[in-house]
Amino acid sequence: MKSFDTECSKDYLKNLLSWDREKCLQIANSYLEKKPSIKDLYEYVFKPALYEVGKLWETNKISVADEHMATAITEGILNQLFEQLISDERTDKTVIVACVEDEKHQVGIKMVGDIFESLGWDSYFLGSGVPLKELTKFIDKLKPDMLAISLSVYHNYSNWLCCSIMENFYYLYGYKYCYYEYR
């Protein structure tokens, strides 16, 4: 099945780069017909295609506008698929998912929030560039079971909240946290 995943991801990438929203949606829906797992769609089709978009941008092979269009197309598809992934079996767990301050790349953390929803959690997606003060207030108000923070651009590493929010989150609510670098 891995070759099926790879072919779908390559086809999805090709159509992202030609800005063909309809074809990208068709690829996603066809994938789900053959392999009904949104988690697999995210992991084996969207993620590799978007990583390649990032590499193409980093090497000046595509423009910022092209990268933004690929992201917008993918986020649109995520929104269209959202109803399909919500689990009927709900937990009493909540998660806040957000990007560090100044981080503009939110599609990855949105997919993380969607997966939590598919597992029955209530996921609060705050999106990109959440100011530290506002995030702290939101955490205090909601008192979630988990906090998922994302950054994708190296210069935002200094904005990572481990030193402030994450340590305070642990002491305030008694939850454990971990650092995981994906690339």
Backbone bond lengths (Angstrom), bond angles and torsions (degrees), N, CA, C in turn:
res aa  C-N    CA-C-N  psi(-1)  N-CA   C-N-CA  omega(-1)  CA-C   N-CA-C  phi
1 M - - - 1.454 - - 1.531 111.79 -
2 K 1.342 116.64 -18.62 1.469 119.66 -178.82 1.527 111.61 -61.50
3 S 1.328 118.24 -38.78 1.459 119.02 179.58 1.527 110.59 -65.42
4 F 1.325 116.71 -34.39 1.472 121.13 174.82 1.528 109.74 -60.56
5 D 1.353 116.95 -46.40 1.461 121.54 178.39 1.520 111.03 -59.44
6 T 1.337 116.24 -46.61 1.466 121.44 -177.68 1.520 111.12 -63.15
7 E 1.325 116.94 -44.57 1.466 120.58 179.28 1.524 111.09 -63.40
8 C 1.322 117.53 -41.67 1.469 121.02 178.04 1.529 110.64 -62.86
9 S 1.324 116.48 -41.84 1.461 120.35 -179.49 1.527 110.96 -65.66
10 K 1.323 117.29 -42.27 1.468 120.66 178.48 1.530 110.87 -64.16
11 D 1.322 116.19 -42.08 1.466 120.90 178.55 1.528 110.24 -65.24
12 Y 1.325 115.83 -41.62 1.470 120.68 178.30 1.535 109.48 -61.39
13 L 1.323 117.55 -46.32 1.466 122.18 179.03 1.527 111.01 -58.61
14 K 1.317 115.84 -47.91 1.475 120.02 -179.41 1.527 110.56 -56.25
15 N 1.315 116.56 -42.67 1.458 120.33 -178.27 1.530 112.37 -77.47
16 L 1.327 117.22 -29.50 1.471 119.48 172.20 1.524 110.07 -60.40
17 L 1.329 115.30 -45.54 1.460 120.22 -175.87 1.524 113.02 -72.21
18 S 1.336 116.72 -16.29 1.466 119.33 173.88 1.534 110.53 -102.13
19 W 1.332 116.06 10.07 1.475 124.49 174.84 1.532 112.91 60.12
20 D 1.304 117.53 32.57 1.461 122.06 -177.85 1.535 110.18 -93.73
21 R 1.314 115.74 87.35 1.475 122.43 -178.21 1.524 111.76 -57.88
22 E 1.328 115.71 -47.24 1.465 120.12 -176.22 1.521 111.54 -61.28
23 K 1.312 116.94 -44.82 1.471 120.31 -179.56 1.531 109.87 -65.99
24 C 1.337 117.31 -39.18 1.472 120.07 177.99 1.530 110.41 -61.70
25 L 1.323 116.54 -42.07 1.470 120.19 177.95 1.531 110.63 -65.70
26 Q 1.315 116.87 -39.61 1.467 120.11 177.04 1.526 111.02 -61.39
27 I 1.323 116.78 -41.44 1.466 120.78 179.15 1.526 109.83 -62.32
28 A 1.325 116.76 -44.94 1.467 120.69 179.43 1.527 110.64 -61.97
29 N 1.320 117.02 -46.41 1.467 120.36 -179.05 1.528 111.62 -66.11
30 S 1.329 117.71 -40.20 1.475 120.95 177.35 1.518 110.84 -63.10
31 Y 1.328 115.56 -41.04 1.467 120.13 178.05 1.526 109.64 -59.02
32 L 1.332 115.84 -46.48 1.471 120.24 -177.75 1.523 112.46 -67.61
33 E 1.330 117.98 -27.48 1.464 120.61 175.39 1.530 110.54 -67.18
34 K 1.326 116.19 -40.24 1.463 120.51 -178.23 1.524 112.45 -83.79
35 K 1.308 115.80 -30.96 1.464 121.48 -174.94 1.534 107.31 -141.40
36 P 1.327 117.79 85.31 1.466 120.65 -170.21 1.540 114.97 -74.15
37 S 1.308 115.58 64.92 1.455 121.10 178.17 1.525 108.91 -137.19
38 I 1.318 116.16 108.76 1.463 119.62 177.77 1.518 110.06 -63.52
39 K 1.327 116.55 -34.92 1.468 119.39 177.17 1.530 110.36 -58.52
40 D 1.335 117.43 -44.90 1.461 120.72 178.07 1.529 111.59 -66.01
41 L 1.318 117.27 -39.22 1.467 120.60 176.36 1.528 110.17 -57.95
42 Y 1.317 116.26 -46.63 1.464 120.63 179.12 1.528 110.93 -63.44
43 E 1.334 116.05 -46.64 1.464 121.58 -173.20 1.530 113.29 -73.20
44 Y 1.327 117.40 -42.29 1.458 120.57 -170.05 1.527 115.05 -104.71
45 V 1.331 117.25 -11.85 1.468 119.84 178.28 1.525 110.49 -115.61
46 F 1.327 116.30 -60.34 1.466 119.45 -175.47 1.528 112.50 -67.01
47 K 1.325 117.31 -49.62 1.464 120.02 -175.23 1.525 112.73 -59.07
48 P 1.346 119.88 -51.67 1.472 118.28 179.84 1.535 112.41 -62.25
49 A 1.325 116.70 -37.77 1.470 119.41 179.64 1.522 110.40 -64.75
50 L 1.330 117.25 -43.87 1.462 120.07 -179.27 1.524 111.75 -70.72
51 Y 1.324 117.84 -34.04 1.466 119.74 174.29 1.526 110.05 -61.84
52 E 1.324 116.33 -41.30 1.468 119.96 178.98 1.532 110.60 -66.21
53 V 1.317 117.20 -38.63 1.466 120.39 175.11 1.528 109.65 -58.12
54 G 1.324 116.51 -43.99 1.461 120.89 178.13 1.518 112.25 -61.07
55 K 1.326 116.59 -43.01 1.469 120.41 178.63 1.532 110.96 -63.95
56 L 1.326 115.66 -41.43 1.467 119.51 178.93 1.524 111.06 -63.21
57 W 1.313 116.42 -39.26 1.461 120.51 177.40 1.534 110.55 -66.42
58 E 1.343 116.80 -46.39 1.467 121.05 -178.98 1.529 112.35 -59.44
59 T 1.310 116.86 -30.20 1.471 120.89 -178.90 1.537 112.09 -98.81
60 N 1.323 116.06 14.94 1.480 122.89 177.01 1.526 113.49 59.43
61 K 1.333 116.29 29.46 1.465 119.50 177.10 1.528 111.37 -89.67
62 I 1.346 116.06 -20.06 1.461 121.00 171.91 1.531 107.30 -134.08
63 S 1.308 115.93 162.01 1.465 120.92 -177.97 1.528 111.12 -87.99
64 V 1.316 115.11 168.62 1.464 120.77 173.96 1.526 109.25 -59.03
65 A 1.318 116.98 -40.00 1.472 120.72 178.85 1.524 111.02 -60.65
66 D 1.337 117.08 -41.61 1.470 120.35 177.17 1.526 111.06 -62.19
67 E 1.324 115.79 -43.91 1.472 120.61 179.17 1.526 110.50 -62.73
68 H 1.306 116.83 -42.76 1.468 120.50 179.41 1.527 111.08 -66.02
69 M 1.320 117.42 -38.93 1.464 120.48 178.66 1.530 110.34 -64.55
70 A 1.331 117.48 -42.51 1.466 120.51 178.32 1.525 110.60 -60.88
71 T 1.316 116.19 -41.66 1.463 120.75 178.23 1.527 110.78 -65.87
72 A 1.320 116.98 -44.35 1.467 120.96 -179.05 1.530 111.26 -62.73
73 I 1.322 116.68 -41.38 1.465 119.89 177.55 1.526 110.05 -61.45
74 T 1.322 116.37 -46.19 1.461 120.33 -178.84 1.529 110.91 -64.62
75 E 1.321 117.35 -44.69 1.468 119.38 178.73 1.526 111.74 -62.24
76 G 1.317 116.70 -36.40 1.464 119.77 176.39 1.521 111.39 -61.52
77 I 1.333 116.03 -41.54 1.464 120.69 178.71 1.532 110.09 -67.65
78 L 1.327 117.27 -40.92 1.468 119.94 176.69 1.532 109.69 -56.76
79 N 1.314 116.41 -44.18 1.470 120.40 -179.93 1.524 111.43 -64.40
80 Q 1.335 116.65 -38.91 1.463 119.73 178.91 1.526 112.13 -66.86
81 L 1.321 116.82 -32.96 1.467 121.15 -177.64 1.531 113.24 -86.41
82 F 1.310 117.61 -10.03 1.457 122.01 -170.80 1.536 113.27 -53.88
83 E 1.315 117.48 -45.68 1.476 119.99 -178.54 1.521 112.15 -59.48
84 Q 1.328 116.69 -32.57 1.463 120.67 -178.46 1.521 112.79 -70.48
85 L 1.307 117.35 -22.26 1.462 118.68 -173.35 1.524 113.91 -97.01
86 I 1.311 118.34 -12.87 1.462 119.86 -178.55 1.527 109.60 -67.43
87 S 1.310 115.12 125.65 1.457 121.22 -178.52 1.526 110.84 -76.89
88 D 1.329 115.12 139.93 1.472 119.55 173.81 1.520 110.64 -71.96
89 E 1.312 116.31 -27.17 1.459 121.54 178.16 1.521 108.60 -89.55
90 R 1.322 115.85 108.09 1.459 121.10 -177.19 1.524 110.12 -97.00
91 T 1.323 115.53 149.23 1.461 121.39 172.87 1.526 106.65 -104.01
92 D 1.290 116.50 178.70 1.465 118.94 173.82 1.530 109.97 -100.97
93 K 1.321 116.37 24.59 1.459 122.44 -176.32 1.534 110.88 -97.56
94 T 1.330 114.70 146.14 1.464 120.38 175.92 1.524 109.83 -128.43
95 V 1.332 114.79 148.24 1.458 121.68 176.77 1.529 108.06 -136.80
96 I 1.318 115.51 139.51 1.458 121.51 170.47 1.519 106.30 -102.85
97 V 1.332 117.04 129.58 1.452 121.64 176.48 1.522 108.27 -120.91
98 A 1.330 115.90 130.27 1.465 120.50 -175.88 1.524 110.31 -158.24
99 C 1.314 114.94 165.07 1.467 121.57 174.07 1.519 109.14 -99.75
100 V 1.330 115.75 153.13 1.455 120.38 176.38 1.529 109.46 -63.77
101 E 1.313 114.45 160.39 1.456 120.81 177.52 1.533 109.64 -55.42
102 D 1.290 116.96 136.46 1.477 126.33 -179.39 1.531 113.90 76.70
103 E 1.311 118.97 -5.32 1.468 121.41 176.48 1.528 108.96 -80.77
104 K 1.321 115.89 126.64 1.464 120.72 -177.16 1.532 113.33 -102.76
105 H 1.315 118.05 -11.56 1.463 122.22 -175.69 1.527 109.92 -92.15
106 Q 1.323 116.38 102.18 1.459 120.76 -172.98 1.518 114.87 -109.30
107 V 1.314 118.73 -8.22 1.461 119.53 -172.95 1.529 112.12 -63.52
108 G 1.324 118.53 -36.77 1.465 120.94 179.90 1.518 112.10 -64.12
109 I 1.321 116.93 -46.84 1.470 119.59 -178.99 1.527 110.46 -70.93
110 K 1.332 117.54 -26.96 1.468 119.76 174.57 1.524 109.60 -64.42
111 M 1.339 116.45 -41.40 1.460 119.47 177.88 1.525 110.70 -63.97
112 V 1.329 116.99 -38.30 1.468 120.54 176.57 1.523 110.07 -60.23
113 G 1.337 116.74 -46.82 1.464 120.76 178.17 1.520 112.09 -60.00
114 D 1.333 116.18 -39.95 1.469 120.24 177.83 1.524 111.46 -62.03
115 I 1.323 117.07 -40.97 1.466 120.07 179.75 1.527 110.20 -64.42
116 F 1.331 117.18 -41.12 1.467 119.40 174.98 1.530 110.50 -58.09
117 E 1.331 117.48 -43.53 1.478 120.99 177.55 1.523 110.57 -59.41
118 S 1.334 116.53 -40.91 1.470 120.03 -179.04 1.531 111.43 -66.01
119 L 1.329 116.27 -21.28 1.471 121.14 178.50 1.537 111.99 -94.48
120 G 1.324 116.59 6.88 1.455 120.93 175.05 1.519 115.12 94.82
121 W 1.309 118.10 1.87 1.464 121.21 178.67 1.531 110.14 -79.38
122 D 1.325 116.96 156.84 1.453 122.41 167.19 1.521 106.56 -90.43
123 S 1.326 115.65 113.66 1.456 122.01 -175.05 1.523 109.36 -104.98
124 Y 1.316 116.39 127.05 1.457 122.60 179.20 1.529 107.94 -108.07
125 F 1.322 115.66 99.59 1.462 122.64 -177.33 1.527 108.78 -88.58
126 L 1.328 116.70 113.10 1.460 121.34 -178.42 1.524 112.64 -96.06
127 G 1.311 117.40 -11.93 1.453 120.17 174.96 1.512 114.81 84.18
128 S 1.322 114.69 -153.92 1.465 121.01 -172.50 1.523 112.03 -91.31
129 G 1.333 114.52 155.41 1.451 122.23 170.49 1.512 116.05 56.74
130 V 1.308 118.36 45.20 1.464 120.87 -178.05 1.533 109.11 -79.02
131 P 1.336 117.25 119.71 1.474 119.14 178.46 1.530 111.12 -60.72
132 L 1.312 115.22 139.98 1.454 122.21 -176.28 1.530 112.41 -53.39
133 K 1.324 117.33 -45.00 1.476 120.53 -179.68 1.524 111.36 -60.87
134 E 1.328 116.20 -43.01 1.465 120.36 -178.86 1.525 111.34 -68.44
135 L 1.313 116.61 -39.02 1.453 120.21 177.72 1.524 110.33 -63.60
136 T 1.322 116.65 -42.75 1.469 121.19 178.58 1.523 110.64 -59.75
137 K 1.323 117.28 -44.63 1.472 121.36 178.77 1.530 110.96 -61.69
138 F 1.341 115.22 -42.92 1.461 119.96 -178.98 1.528 110.84 -64.56
139 I 1.325 116.57 -41.11 1.461 120.87 177.52 1.527 109.98 -61.87
140 D 1.322 117.04 -46.68 1.467 121.32 179.58 1.526 111.69 -60.20
141 K 1.319 116.28 -37.79 1.465 121.37 -179.12 1.532 112.16 -71.86
142 L 1.328 116.76 -44.95 1.466 121.39 -174.19 1.525 113.52 -86.89
143 K 1.320 117.34 -33.72 1.472 123.02 -175.37 1.537 110.84 50.72
144 P 1.336 116.09 63.87 1.464 120.70 -175.66 1.529 112.59 -72.12
145 D 1.315 114.54 164.03 1.461 120.67 173.99 1.520 111.21 -77.69
146 M 1.332 116.49 -27.21 1.454 120.27 -178.40 1.518 109.73 -147.90
147 L 1.320 114.49 152.08 1.455 123.00 176.42 1.519 107.36 -125.71
148 A 1.339 117.74 123.97 1.462 122.31 178.14 1.522 107.95 -115.48
149 I 1.323 115.54 118.87 1.463 122.05 -176.62 1.524 108.62 -116.08
150 S 1.337 116.30 139.76 1.457 120.64 -177.20 1.523 111.47 -125.56
151 L 1.317 113.89 146.29 1.463 121.78 165.76 1.507 106.95 -147.55
152 S 1.317 116.48 146.65 1.465 118.43 -178.74 1.516 112.50 -128.13
153 V 1.300 118.06 -17.26 1.453 121.77 -178.38 1.522 108.44 -105.41
154 Y 1.310 116.76 129.18 1.454 122.29 -172.21 1.529 113.25 -54.23
155 H 1.324 118.39 -39.92 1.466 118.71 -177.36 1.528 112.77 -66.04
156 N 1.328 117.77 -11.76 1.469 120.55 175.60 1.523 112.26 -88.21
157 Y 1.324 115.79 -2.17 1.458 119.34 179.93 1.526 111.15 -56.20
158 S 1.334 116.60 -38.34 1.464 119.66 -179.75 1.526 111.82 -66.63
159 N 1.317 117.18 -18.30 1.467 120.71 177.10 1.523 112.21 -87.81
160 W 1.332 115.63 -3.74 1.456 118.23 -177.73 1.521 108.95 -59.72
161 L 1.270 118.02 139.73 1.447 122.69 -167.52 1.515 114.54 -90.44
162 C 1.322 116.96 7.32 1.459 120.49 -176.42 1.524 111.62 -52.65
163 C 1.310 116.48 -43.73 1.460 120.06 -174.42 1.521 112.51 -70.39
164 S 1.305 118.62 -26.56 1.460 119.31 -177.03 1.530 112.25 -114.73
165 I 1.303 117.39 -70.41 1.463 120.87 -176.55 1.520 112.18 -61.00
166 M 1.331 117.40 -50.61 1.459 119.82 -173.02 1.522 111.78 -62.75
167 E 1.331 117.76 -44.05 1.466 119.30 178.61 1.525 110.92 -66.15
168 N 1.332 116.92 -42.07 1.467 120.02 178.34 1.519 111.23 -66.22
169 F 1.330 116.98 -36.67 1.459 121.54 178.10 1.527 109.58 -59.48
170 Y 1.326 116.11 -43.42 1.452 120.15 179.47 1.526 110.73 -63.92
171 Y 1.317 117.50 -48.14 1.463 120.44 -176.48 1.527 112.04 -69.12
172 L 1.331 117.62 -36.45 1.467 120.41 -178.51 1.522 112.43 -71.36
173 Y 1.330 115.39 -42.37 1.457 119.16 -171.02 1.518 114.41 -114.15
174 G 1.320 117.79 -4.94 1.449 121.04 177.17 1.511 115.36 73.74
175 Y 1.317 118.17 18.54 1.459 121.17 -178.99 1.512 110.29 -96.42
176 K 1.310 114.55 151.62 1.457 119.79 176.58 1.521 109.10 -88.08
177 Y 1.294 115.66 155.03 1.446 121.22 176.48 1.519 108.26 -136.71
178 C 1.315 114.46 163.20 1.456 117.76 176.84 1.515 109.18 -142.52
179 Y 1.296 114.96 159.02 1.454 122.51 176.40 1.516 106.51 -107.49
180 Y 1.307 115.36 130.71 1.457 119.24 179.82 1.517 108.14 -137.83
181 E 1.296 116.85 116.61 1.461 121.07 177.22 1.502 107.29 -94.08
182 Y 1.329 117.27 120.52 1.443 121.86 -170.35 1.510 113.58 -80.77
183 R 1.317 118.94 -31.54 1.475 118.68 -176.57 1.489 110.93 -96.52
